[in-house]
Amino acid sequence: MRKIQGMARVVYTVLLAASAMLSLGPGTTLARSLEKPVVVAEAAMRLLAPIDYYTGTVISREQARLAAEVSGRLLWVAEIGDSIETGGVVARIDDELLREDHIEREADVARIQARLEFLKLDAARLQKLARSNNAAQSQLEQVDSDRLAARSELKAAQARERRSAALLERTRLRASFSGIVTERLLYAGEWASEGAAVVAMTDPLHLEIQGWVSVSALPFLKPQRPVSFEYNGDVFEGRVRTLVPVGDTRSRLYELRVSLPEGAWKVGESVRIAVPAAVRRKVLSIPRDALVLRRNAISVFVVDSNLVAHRVVVIPGIASGPWIEVEGELKAGDQVVTRGGERLRDGQKVVVVQGQDTTL
């Protein structure tokens, strides 16, 4: 008896729900539940060109290995990661012997200057005597000769003094640009020969992209021409700073440098540089996301004015960025489904929503 009563309640509930849904009429909740939400975009004529991608690397415009300018034992070397301003000291070399040499050179200059001063006074005295004494005239000529020789000696001594001062200054290895120490090639206590690299430095602020492109890309790359590149799935635009018109003898590739837009770029990051492979032409194009790939055909769904989706087979052509050329029963202005078409059926009603909802 209880089973019969329970079944009666279930039947009553189902009939009540069915009558409620039927009372809503066509075009209400039941009908709308069958409509597929989609995102659409417009097919349009666009100037496209096939794109070749080349690997690029973010590099610093200023990077160098700083070498010792005099030989000597290293007293101190900057640490890796130290930030050094232009002209800042990155290493110090023992300067004891050079300081002693410089003192000696200064003494030579002072000695010759004192001799010149004495000869000047002696010449003045002899000039007074030479008016009435032939012997004094001969002595005056000798003094004048000694003064000329002393002046030459002074110039040579001053040159040696300047050289010793320059060598003394070069015991302080200084940065030629502002940057960060990225490598220590020699350490305190080691002997640094003249010309030996001591530290490596990189400027982390002034960056650009370095890439290598084939000869076919050269006609489309000119200085200051905009060029796009991809990084972490996003597309950015830079400008060609320079293109070296001399190819590498082994790879047959040409070096390309691209200026970076503003951003938190880091040295060593990898990017993909997009370079046209042919002259742009006007073609019918749609977003790549509109293509529905199947084993037997590639198609798109076109939404008509009645919000009905129709499947149209297309032949894809050249691709450029988010756009791709298509051929088929499609025309400019058609609304094609870009999201939600994977499980869409031909002739199915749809509802157009805005945005890129990932739940579609």
PETASUL-V256374 format. One line per field, one symbol per residue. psi: psi as a letter, one per 20 degrees, with the letter a starting at -180 (. if undefined). A space follows every 10 residues. Layout:
psi: ???
//
This chain:
psi: ghgghghhgg gggghggghg hhihrqjbgg ghiippprpr rpprpqoqqq pqpqprpprq iopqopqpiq qrpphqpqqp ippprpiqpi qpqpjghhgg hhgghhhggh ghhhgggghg hghhghhhhi hjohghgghg hgggghgghh gghgggghgh ghghhghghi iopqpirpap oipohqrphq poqpippgqp qpojhnrrpp rpqrhhigij oqpjpqpqqp pkiqprpaqo gqookoqphg ikrppppppq rqrmqqpiqp ropopqirpq qprpqrqhii poprgirprr pppaijlppp ppproqcqqo ciqpqqpamq rpiqoqphpj ihkqqpjqqr pprqrmoii.
//
